[in-house]
Structures are given as C-alpha cells and as structure tokens.
Amino acid sequence: MAKLVITNGDSAVTRLQAGGVAGHFLPWRDMLHDGPVPASRSLAIVADTRAEFLAEAFGLPFDSVRADFAERDGQLEIHIAFREVELWFEHDLYDQLQLIQLLDYFAHEPDRHGVRLIQAADYLGTLAPEAITTLAESSVPVSSLQLETAREAWAAFTAPTPKALAALAGRAHGALPFLAPALRRALAELPAPYTGLSLTEERILHCLAEGPRKAHEVFTAVHRQEDAQFLADLPFFLRLDGLAFAHEPLIQGLPFPSSECKAFDPARTQPQGHEISYHAFAGSSLTLTRAGAAALKGQFDHASENALDRWLGGTHIHPGSMWRYDRSRRVLVEPN
C-alpha cells in the first residue's frame, strides 16, 4: 500500500506534494502548546480533552472538532496497512510537540516497521519544491534513541508539574536536535517572576508601549521576534484575550473575545458574512493600560493579581499552583 506521510498541517501537505512527495497525507492538526494535554496512552482520551479545549477556546462545535480528531487518529491506528510511515516535522515548538506525541505513540506500538523521520530546520509550508525534494533525501529510519527521547519528553510534557520538562530543556538531545530549544520556548510561556507575564505577553506589552497598534500589527511585530515561529494568528489572539479581558486589563481596545472571531479566506479582498468578525478583531486599535505599563516595570503581577488560569501540557497553572519560569536564568520557580 502507499506510504503514509504525516506532517504539521495543510500548507505543509501542499508543499510536500509540490516537491514530488507521494503517498497518503495525514496533517496532524493540534496546537499542543495551548490547553490541557492529559498523560494518557489512549488517543481517544487525549482527543476528548483537546477537543473540549479547542471548541471552547475558538467557539467551535465540540462534535465537529471531536470528529476531526477521530478521523485523524483512526488513520494513524491503521499505520501497519502502509508499507512505510514518513514523519515530516520542523524545528519550532508547534511541530516538536506534535513530533514527540507521534514518536511516543510509535514507541508503544508492537509493530513500527517502516517508520521514518525527516527533521527540517526551516518551515515546511514555505519551502520551494526543489528544497522539499532535497530534504526528502534526508529521510532515515526512526531510531530506538529517538523513540526513547520522545517517550521521555512526552511524559515530561504531560506531567502534573514542569520539573521534568525543565530538566529535559536544559540538555541537548542529539537524536532530536530541535527538541531542547522548543521545550525552553514552551517554558517561556509560563509566567515570569514579579511580572507574571509570559514571553509572548511581555512582547505584546513592549510593542504597545511604543504607542497604539492594530491587533494584526502587534501579531506581526511579535511574530518576527521568534527564532522559531510557532504561534498562528488565532492562538495569538487568545493571548490578547488574556490581557484585555482580565479582571485588571493590561491592554484595551478589543471589540470582543477571539472566540467570536471566525476564520476567513485571505484571498478574498472583501470580507463576507462571519469573516467580518475576524477583520473587526484584527483591525482593532490596541493600547496599553496603566496596569500593563506597571507590569512592564515589575510593579504589577499579572499572574497573581488576575488569578491566571492556564495549562502547559499536563501542568495546570492557577492560584495555589503558580509555576513560574525565570527566563534570564533559565530556572523554574516553584509555587510558594
């Protein structure tokens, strides 16, 4: 039977096909860096939790989201029907979390014959066809060391505390060279000491400290600061929500929460129907509040003052369990 090709999303699928990669394509759609991820070997249990979070976060029908996961997972579970399985993933946090989830799955499979891996140091969705063709030549069988490293990393990511994750982020992993930087970027989304801001939130506030900016301009400015870009627009908008609709807002100007902001066709010059909500959100003019300015000076703790409630994999960050990360020292700070 044809080869099963698993990669990070639909744009990557299009590029791989343009580069001459043949097979049955399975885009692995899930932004695992946001929301709870349970420590379970059951794809169904993980999918239940993820679908519930994504449906609520983006204002989507739960049944539809859950059905998408069921279809995706069903294709993975019949992997032995394919002559080989090829995993195409890149260097950023979004991809690295998907990769360790998949490698953890295969680490527990009794039959994983023909599983191969391609690790890209660039964004698959932007590569030219000839670059894809060249990258295809780097395909190698997945090694036992890669499987064990991913199994350890997935267990750490889904653990109830980020201790093991911080330990893994502190050392290099030759078998998965992009893993440690990605895990450090994940830890940087924990609240910082004193300010309670994640790295993304801090960058948003610094951007607005220069003056009013439209939401899409803030997204672009913050996006460009990433060494390995991983946040799409809608997940980024969730972070704007957290700053704008907190008990003590740090920014102002959003017309409504991003859950009311529906996806749109960028090829269309004029928005139609529900697309108007996206343009209204993305085009809103944002400004810094006094609390936001104080947070940048370390005089307002967003996490404690606004009772932050967030997940990093299996770790629930909330009052009473406010894990923090000192980015300058790369040190995890345990709850008091």
VENRAMO-V608800 format. One record per residue. N is the residue number from 0. RES is the residue in one small letter. SS is DSSP state (a for helix, b for strand, c for the rest). D_CENTER is the distance of its C-alpha to the mean C-alpha in whole Angstrom. Layout:
# VENRAMO-V608800
n=N res=RES ss=SS d_center=D_CENTER
n=N res=RES ss=SS d_center=D_CENTER
This chain:
# VENRAMO-V608800
n=0 res=m ss=c d_center=32
n=1 res=a ss=c d_center=30
n=2 res=k ss=c d_center=27
n=3 res=l ss=b d_center=23
n=4 res=v ss=b d_center=21
n=5 res=i ss=b d_center=17
n=6 res=t ss=b d_center=14
n=7 res=n ss=c d_center=11
n=8 res=g ss=c d_center=12
n=9 res=d ss=a d_center=15
n=10 res=s ss=a d_center=16
n=11 res=a ss=a d_center=16
n=12 res=v ss=a d_center=18
n=13 res=t ss=a d_center=21
n=14 res=r ss=a d_center=21
n=15 res=l ss=a d_center=21
n=16 res=q ss=a d_center=24
n=17 res=a ss=a d_center=25
n=18 res=g ss=c d_center=26
n=19 res=g ss=c d_center=28
n=20 res=v ss=c d_center=25
n=21 res=a ss=c d_center=27
n=22 res=g ss=c d_center=26
n=23 res=h ss=b d_center=24
n=24 res=f ss=b d_center=21
n=25 res=l ss=b d_center=18
n=26 res=p ss=b d_center=15
n=27 res=w ss=c d_center=12
n=28 res=r ss=c d_center=10
n=29 res=d ss=c d_center=7
n=30 res=m ss=c d_center=4
n=31 res=l ss=c d_center=5
n=32 res=h ss=c d_center=4
n=33 res=d ss=c d_center=6
n=34 res=g ss=b d_center=9
n=35 res=p ss=b d_center=12
n=36 res=v ss=c d_center=12
n=37 res=p ss=c d_center=15
n=38 res=a ss=c d_center=17
n=39 res=s ss=c d_center=19
n=40 res=r ss=c d_center=20
n=41 res=s ss=c d_center=21
n=42 res=l ss=a d_center=18
n=43 res=a ss=a d_center=20
n=44 res=i ss=a d_center=19
n=45 res=v ss=a d_center=15
n=46 res=a ss=a d_center=15
n=47 res=d ss=a d_center=18
n=48 res=t ss=a d_center=16
n=49 res=r ss=a d_center=12
n=50 res=a ss=a d_center=15
n=51 res=e ss=a d_center=16
n=52 res=f ss=a d_center=13
n=53 res=l ss=a d_center=12
n=54 res=a ss=a d_center=16
n=55 res=e ss=a d_center=17
n=56 res=a ss=a d_center=14
n=57 res=f ss=a d_center=15
n=58 res=g ss=c d_center=18
n=59 res=l ss=c d_center=18
n=60 res=p ss=c d_center=21
n=61 res=f ss=a d_center=20
n=62 res=d ss=a d_center=22
n=63 res=s ss=a d_center=21
n=64 res=v ss=a d_center=17
n=65 res=r ss=a d_center=18
n=66 res=a ss=a d_center=21
n=67 res=d ss=a d_center=18
n=68 res=f ss=a d_center=16
n=69 res=a ss=a d_center=20
n=70 res=e ss=a d_center=21
n=71 res=r ss=a d_center=18
n=72 res=d ss=a d_center=19
n=73 res=g ss=a d_center=22
n=74 res=q ss=a d_center=22
n=75 res=l ss=a d_center=20
n=76 res=e ss=a d_center=23
n=77 res=i ss=c d_center=26
n=78 res=h ss=a d_center=25
n=79 res=i ss=a d_center=28
n=80 res=a ss=a d_center=30
n=81 res=f ss=c d_center=28
n=82 res=r ss=c d_center=30
n=83 res=e ss=c d_center=27
n=84 res=v ss=b d_center=23
n=85 res=e ss=b d_center=21
n=86 res=l ss=b d_center=18
n=87 res=w ss=b d_center=16
n=88 res=f ss=b d_center=13
n=89 res=e ss=b d_center=13
n=90 res=h ss=c d_center=12
n=91 res=d ss=c d_center=9
n=92 res=l ss=a d_center=6
n=93 res=y ss=a d_center=4
n=94 res=d ss=a d_center=8
n=95 res=q ss=a d_center=9
n=96 res=l ss=a d_center=8
n=97 res=q ss=a d_center=9
n=98 res=l ss=a d_center=12
n=99 res=i ss=a d_center=13
n=100 res=q ss=a d_center=13
n=101 res=l ss=a d_center=15
n=102 res=l ss=a d_center=17
n=103 res=d ss=a d_center=18
n=104 res=y ss=a d_center=19
n=105 res=f ss=a d_center=21
n=106 res=a ss=a d_center=22
n=107 res=h ss=c d_center=24
n=108 res=e ss=c d_center=25
n=109 res=p ss=c d_center=29
n=110 res=d ss=c d_center=29
n=111 res=r ss=c d_center=26
n=112 res=h ss=c d_center=29
n=113 res=g ss=c d_center=28
n=114 res=v ss=b d_center=24
n=115 res=r ss=b d_center=23
n=116 res=l ss=b d_center=20
n=117 res=i ss=b d_center=20
n=118 res=q ss=b d_center=17
n=119 res=a ss=b d_center=17
n=120 res=a ss=c d_center=17
n=121 res=d ss=c d_center=16
n=122 res=y ss=c d_center=14
n=123 res=l ss=a d_center=16
n=124 res=g ss=a d_center=16
n=125 res=t ss=a d_center=18
n=126 res=l ss=c d_center=20
n=127 res=a ss=c d_center=24
n=128 res=p ss=a d_center=26
n=129 res=e ss=a d_center=28
n=130 res=a ss=a d_center=25
n=131 res=i ss=a d_center=23
n=132 res=t ss=a d_center=27
n=133 res=t ss=a d_center=27
n=134 res=l ss=a d_center=24
n=135 res=a ss=a d_center=25
n=136 res=e ss=c d_center=27
n=137 res=s ss=c d_center=25
n=138 res=s ss=c d_center=24
n=139 res=v ss=b d_center=25
n=140 res=p ss=b d_center=26
n=141 res=v ss=c d_center=23
n=142 res=s ss=c d_center=25
n=143 res=s ss=a d_center=26
n=144 res=l ss=a d_center=24
n=145 res=q ss=a d_center=21
n=146 res=l ss=a d_center=21
n=147 res=e ss=a d_center=22
n=148 res=t ss=a d_center=20
n=149 res=a ss=a d_center=17
n=150 res=r ss=a d_center=19
n=151 res=e ss=a d_center=19
n=152 res=a ss=a d_center=15
n=153 res=w ss=a d_center=14
n=154 res=a ss=a d_center=17
n=155 res=a ss=a d_center=16
n=156 res=f ss=a d_center=13
n=157 res=t ss=c d_center=14
n=158 res=a ss=c d_center=17
n=159 res=p ss=c d_center=18
n=160 res=t ss=c d_center=18
n=161 res=p ss=c d_center=16
n=162 res=k ss=a d_center=20
n=163 res=a ss=a d_center=19
n=164 res=l ss=a d_center=16
n=165 res=a ss=a d_center=17
n=166 res=a ss=a d_center=20
n=167 res=l ss=a d_center=18
n=168 res=a ss=a d_center=16
n=169 res=g ss=c d_center=20
n=170 res=r ss=c d_center=21
n=171 res=a ss=c d_center=21
n=172 res=h ss=c d_center=20
n=173 res=g ss=a d_center=22
n=174 res=a ss=a d_center=21
n=175 res=l ss=a d_center=18
n=176 res=p ss=c d_center=18
n=177 res=f ss=c d_center=15
n=178 res=l ss=a d_center=14
n=179 res=a ss=a d_center=15
n=180 res=p ss=a d_center=14
n=181 res=a ss=a d_center=10
n=182 res=l ss=a d_center=11
n=183 res=r ss=a d_center=13
n=184 res=r ss=a d_center=10
n=185 res=a ss=a d_center=9
n=186 res=l ss=a d_center=12
n=187 res=a ss=c d_center=13
n=188 res=e ss=c d_center=11
n=189 res=l ss=c d_center=14
n=190 res=p ss=b d_center=17
n=191 res=a ss=c d_center=19
n=192 res=p ss=c d_center=23
n=193 res=y ss=c d_center=25
n=194 res=t ss=c d_center=23
n=195 res=g ss=c d_center=20
n=196 res=l ss=c d_center=18
n=197 res=s ss=c d_center=14
n=198 res=l ss=a d_center=14
n=199 res=t ss=a d_center=12
n=200 res=e ss=a d_center=15
n=201 res=e ss=a d_center=18
n=202 res=r ss=a d_center=17
n=203 res=i ss=a d_center=17
n=204 res=l ss=a d_center=21
n=205 res=h ss=a d_center=22
n=206 res=c ss=a d_center=22
n=207 res=l ss=a d_center=24
n=208 res=a ss=a d_center=26
n=209 res=e ss=c d_center=27
n=210 res=g ss=c d_center=28
n=211 res=p ss=c d_center=27
n=212 res=r ss=b d_center=24
n=213 res=k ss=b d_center=23
n=214 res=a ss=a d_center=20
n=215 res=h ss=a d_center=19
n=216 res=e ss=a d_center=20
n=217 res=v ss=a d_center=18
n=218 res=f ss=a d_center=15
n=219 res=t ss=a d_center=17
n=220 res=a ss=a d_center=18
n=221 res=v ss=a d_center=15
n=222 res=h ss=a d_center=13
n=223 res=r ss=c d_center=16
n=224 res=q ss=c d_center=16
n=225 res=e ss=c d_center=13
n=226 res=d ss=c d_center=14
n=227 res=a ss=c d_center=12
n=228 res=q ss=c d_center=10
n=229 res=f ss=c d_center=6
n=230 res=l ss=c d_center=6
n=231 res=a ss=c d_center=8
n=232 res=d ss=a d_center=11
n=233 res=l ss=a d_center=11
n=234 res=p ss=a d_center=8
n=235 res=f ss=a d_center=10
n=236 res=f ss=a d_center=13
n=237 res=l ss=a d_center=12
n=238 res=r ss=a d_center=12
n=239 res=l ss=a d_center=16
n=240 res=d ss=a d_center=17
n=241 res=g ss=a d_center=16
n=242 res=l ss=a d_center=19
n=243 res=a ss=a d_center=21
n=244 res=f ss=c d_center=22
n=245 res=a ss=c d_center=22
n=246 res=h ss=c d_center=26
n=247 res=e ss=c d_center=26
n=248 res=p ss=c d_center=24
n=249 res=l ss=c d_center=23
n=250 res=i ss=b d_center=23
n=251 res=q ss=b d_center=25
n=252 res=g ss=c d_center=25
n=253 res=l ss=c d_center=23
n=254 res=p ss=c d_center=25
n=255 res=f ss=c d_center=23
n=256 res=p ss=c d_center=20
n=257 res=s ss=a d_center=17
n=258 res=s ss=a d_center=17
n=259 res=e ss=a d_center=20
n=260 res=c ss=c d_center=19
n=261 res=k ss=c d_center=19
n=262 res=a ss=c d_center=18
n=263 res=f ss=c d_center=20
n=264 res=d ss=c d_center=22
n=265 res=p ss=c d_center=22
n=266 res=a ss=c d_center=25
n=267 res=r ss=c d_center=27
n=268 res=t ss=c d_center=29
n=269 res=q ss=c d_center=30
n=270 res=p ss=c d_center=27
n=271 res=q ss=c d_center=29
n=272 res=g ss=c d_center=28
n=273 res=h ss=c d_center=25
n=274 res=e ss=a d_center=24
n=275 res=i ss=a d_center=26
n=276 res=s ss=a d_center=23
n=277 res=y ss=a d_center=21
n=278 res=h ss=a d_center=23
n=279 res=a ss=a d_center=24
n=280 res=f ss=a d_center=21
n=281 res=a ss=a d_center=20
n=282 res=g ss=c d_center=24
n=283 res=s ss=c d_center=24
n=284 res=s ss=b d_center=26
n=285 res=l ss=b d_center=24
n=286 res=t ss=b d_center=26
n=287 res=l ss=b d_center=26
n=288 res=t ss=c d_center=28
n=289 res=r ss=a d_center=30
n=290 res=a ss=a d_center=27
n=291 res=g ss=a d_center=25
n=292 res=a ss=a d_center=27
n=293 res=a ss=a d_center=28
n=294 res=a ss=a d_center=25
n=295 res=l ss=a d_center=25
n=296 res=k ss=c d_center=28
n=297 res=g ss=c d_center=27
n=298 res=q ss=c d_center=30
n=299 res=f ss=c d_center=27
n=300 res=d ss=c d_center=25
n=301 res=h ss=a d_center=22
n=302 res=a ss=a d_center=21
n=303 res=s ss=a d_center=24
n=304 res=e ss=a d_center=26
n=305 res=n ss=c d_center=23
n=306 res=a ss=c d_center=23
n=307 res=l ss=c d_center=19
n=308 res=d ss=c d_center=17
n=309 res=r ss=b d_center=14
n=310 res=w ss=b d_center=12
n=311 res=l ss=b d_center=10
n=312 res=g ss=b d_center=10
n=313 res=g ss=c d_center=14
n=314 res=t ss=b d_center=15
n=315 res=h ss=b d_center=16
n=316 res=i ss=b d_center=17
n=317 res=h ss=b d_center=20
n=318 res=p ss=c d_center=23
n=319 res=g ss=c d_center=25
n=320 res=s ss=b d_center=22
n=321 res=m ss=c d_center=21
n=322 res=w ss=c d_center=19
n=323 res=r ss=b d_center=19
n=324 res=y ss=b d_center=18
n=325 res=d ss=b d_center=21
n=326 res=r ss=c d_center=19
n=327 res=s ss=c d_center=22
n=328 res=r ss=c d_center=23
n=329 res=r ss=c d_center=20
n=330 res=v ss=b d_center=22
n=331 res=l ss=b d_center=20
n=332 res=v ss=b d_center=22
n=333 res=e ss=c d_center=23
n=334 res=p ss=c d_center=24
n=335 res=n ss=c d_center=28
